[in-house]
Amino acid sequence: EEMLDITEELREARDALETEATRDSLTGLWNRRSILDLLRRDLARAEREQQSLSAVMIDVDHFKRINDSVGHPAGDEVLLEVTRRVASALRTADILGRIGGEEFLIILCPGDERTAVEVMERARHACESEPIRVDGGNFDVTISLGAAVVNEVGDVDFSEILKTADHALYRAKEGGRNRSEVKPL
């Protein structure tokens, strides 16, 4: 019986370590390393199954203003609500992770351009739909999104997908924020 208890404790400790190693401590989403590993995995699957894939980068607009005006604990509450709202806009198979700070990545596989636009717009509307209430005030929070859409995976490099999604995100921010941009590869 003692051995069973020790075995159970070890299993629980292993599970806790796995969660700590793969999940973002604030949001519970996949952390940077894990979401990038999942993108590599889905890229290989998309090639094998001849499916399209989209990688969507998200950035919370003017997030620094929130942290500067009401502090990091309230900023964390905003990030948690943004996470909830973005997640509510996703399909069951879509994968959401936190890249760092106020940046997130969604993997859509399958994910052609039409799908990417639909998902991005649902997420954008979910975030802007109503103010986020936190200690210290109500904040109108918007997000900008940029997607790299890969229709034929074959010769596309992993880093090229991230660079393209980041470039599309930059165009969305340059275009006035609270927008989504798509760039096919």
C-alpha positions in Angstrom: 0.0 0.0 0.0 2.9 2.3 0.8 4.4 1.6 -2.6 1.1 2.5 -4.3 1.0 5.8 -2.4 4.6 6.6 -3.4 3.9 5.7 -7.0 0.8 8.0 -7.0 2.8 10.8 -5.5 5.5 10.4 -8.2 2.8 10.4 -10.9 1.4 13.6 -9.5 4.8 15.2 -9.3 5.6 14.2 -12.9 2.3 15.7 -14.1 3.0 18.9 -12.3 6.4 19.2 -13.8 5.1 18.5 -17.3 2.5 21.2 -16.8 5.1 23.7 -15.5 7.4 22.9 -18.5 4.7 23.2 -21.2 2.2 25.8 -20.0 2.3 29.5 -19.5 2.1 30.2 -15.7 -0.4 33.1 -16.0 -2.8 32.0 -18.8 -2.5 28.3 -18.7 -2.0 28.4 -22.5 0.8 26.5 -24.2 4.1 28.4 -23.5 6.4 29.7 -26.2 8.5 26.5 -26.6 5.4 24.3 -26.6 3.4 26.3 -29.1 6.4 26.5 -31.5 6.9 22.7 -31.1 3.2 22.2 -31.9 3.5 24.5 -35.0 6.4 22.3 -36.2 4.3 19.2 -35.6 1.3 20.6 -37.4 3.5 21.8 -40.3 4.7 18.2 -40.8 1.1 16.9 -40.5 -0.2 19.5 -43.0 2.5 18.4 -45.5 1.8 14.7 -45.0 -2.0 15.2 -45.3 -1.7 18.0 -48.0 -3.6 20.5 -45.9 -3.4 24.2 -45.6 -2.0 25.7 -42.4 -2.2 29.2 -40.9 -0.1 30.7 -38.2 -1.7 33.8 -36.6 0.3 36.2 -34.4 -1.7 38.4 -32.0 -0.7 41.4 -30.1 -2.8 43.3 -27.6 -2.9 46.9 -28.7 -1.4 49.6 -26.4 -1.0 47.0 -23.6 1.8 49.0 -22.0 -0.6 51.8 -21.3 -2.7 49.5 -19.2 0.2 48.2 -17.2 1.5 51.8 -16.7 -1.8 53.2 -15.6 -3.1 50.5 -13.2 -0.1 48.2 -12.7 0.9 44.7 -13.6 -1.7 42.7 -11.5 -4.5 44.5 -13.4 -2.6 44.0 -16.6 -2.5 40.3 -15.9 -6.3 40.3 -15.4 -6.6 42.0 -18.8 -4.4 39.3 -20.4 -6.5 36.5 -18.8 -9.7 38.1 -20.2 -8.2 38.5 -23.7 -7.1 34.9 -23.5 -10.6 33.8 -22.7 -12.2 35.9 -25.4 -9.7 34.8 -28.1 -10.1 31.2 -27.1 -13.9 31.5 -27.4 -13.5 32.5 -31.0 -11.5 29.4 -32.0 -12.5 26.1 -33.5 -12.1 23.0 -31.5 -9.0 21.9 -33.4 -7.2 25.3 -33.2 -4.3 25.7 -30.9 -3.6 28.9 -28.9 -0.4 29.7 -27.1 1.4 32.6 -25.4 4.6 33.7 -27.1 5.4 36.2 -24.4 4.2 39.4 -22.9 1.1 40.4 -24.7 1.8 38.3 -27.8 0.0 35.1 -28.7 0.0 32.5 -31.5 -2.8 30.5 -33.0 -2.3 27.5 -35.2 -5.0 26.7 -37.7 -4.7 23.3 -39.3 -6.4 23.0 -41.6 -6.4 26.7 -42.1 -6.8 28.3 -45.5 -7.0 32.1 -46.1 -10.8 32.2 -45.7 -10.6 30.3 -42.4 -7.8 32.5 -41.1 -9.8 35.6 -41.8 -12.9 34.2 -40.2 -11.1 33.1 -37.0 -9.1 36.3 -36.8 -12.2 38.5 -37.1 -14.1 36.5 -34.6 -11.2 36.9 -32.1 -10.9 40.6 -32.9 -14.6 41.2 -32.4 -14.7 39.2 -29.2 -11.9 41.4 -27.7 -13.4 44.7 -28.7 -17.1 43.7 -28.0 -17.2 45.2 -24.5 -14.7 46.8 -22.1 -12.6 44.6 -19.8 -13.3 45.5 -16.1 -10.4 45.2 -13.7 -9.5 46.8 -10.5 -8.5 50.3 -11.5 -11.0 50.7 -14.3 -12.7 49.6 -17.5 -10.5 49.2 -20.6 -11.5 49.1 -24.2 -9.1 46.5 -25.4 -8.3 45.7 -29.0 -6.0 43.3 -30.7 -4.1 43.3 -33.9 -3.6 40.0 -35.8 -1.3 38.9 -38.6 -1.5 35.5 -40.4 0.8 33.5 -42.6 -1.2 31.2 -44.7 0.5 28.1 -46.2 -1.5 26.4 -48.9 1.3 24.1 -50.1 3.6 23.2 -47.2 6.3 21.4 -49.3 9.1 24.0 -49.5 8.0 26.4 -46.7 10.5 26.9 -43.9 9.3 27.0 -40.3 11.1 30.3 -39.6 9.6 31.8 -42.8 6.1 31.1 -41.5 6.8 33.0 -38.2 8.5 35.8 -40.0 5.6 36.2 -42.4 3.0 36.1 -39.7 5.0 38.7 -37.7 5.3 40.9 -40.8 1.5 40.7 -41.4 1.0 41.6 -37.7 3.3 44.6 -38.1 1.2 45.7 -41.2 -2.0 45.4 -39.1 -0.5 47.6 -36.4 0.9 50.1 -38.9 -2.5 50.2 -40.6 -4.1 51.6 -37.4 -4.3 48.6 -35.0 -7.5 46.6 -34.2 -7.1 45.0 -37.6 -6.1 41.7 -39.1 -3.8 41.1 -42.1 -3.2 38.0 -44.1 -0.1 37.1 -46.1 -0.1 33.9 -48.2 3.1 32.0 -48.6 
